Amino acid sequence: MQKVKLNELQICKEYKEGDSTLILGKKYKISYQTVNRIILRNNCKLRNHKEKTLNAIKQGRSSNSELQRKIVKERWQKEKNPRWSGGKYTTKVGYVRTYDDEGIYRQEHRIVSEKIIGRKLKRTETIHHINENKSDNRPKNLYYFSNDNLHKRHHGLKNKPKLKSNLEKVIKL
């Protein structure tokens, strides 16, 4: 019985020195709730949320709220999320956006074009859908314009020429 009292006093001392209830619980193989009860039983004051956060930052750990956000984010990412649709969705104007390798959503026709060309597209380069269907991202339906002015000029023509995909002919710069 006295050994338990010594442990309780040691736990209170370590808590006052800055260890958290979670760390003490892991150290002594008890739950953090039990550590809380030991602290209260020995007339030690529990820290409030602000004190806990400041203490964690002072000891070089991220605050509990940052840690919780990180855990929740990892828990619900991609396939783990019940609302995950495979990383694709269609915008209001009809473009298909895809979750990229870099972890961002990008327009699918640009990703398809980049794979064929073998390099990233510049911001000024434009990809045109030949059949005007923005969700049809087959390589033979995509036409490359080196800048947006050429693309706008094409749309301004009354008698538009028949376009064929030119992605294979684009020079890899």
Buried (B, 14 or more C-beta within 10 A) or exposed (E): EEEEEEEBEEBBEBBEEEBBBEBBBEEBEBEBEBBBEBBEEBEBEEBEEEEBBEBBEEEEBEBBEEEEEEEEEEEEEEEEEEEEEEEEEEEEEEBBBBBBEEEEEBBBBBBBBBEEBEEEBEEEBBBBBBEEEBEBBEEEBBBBBEEEEEBEEBEEEEEEEEBEBEBEEBEEE
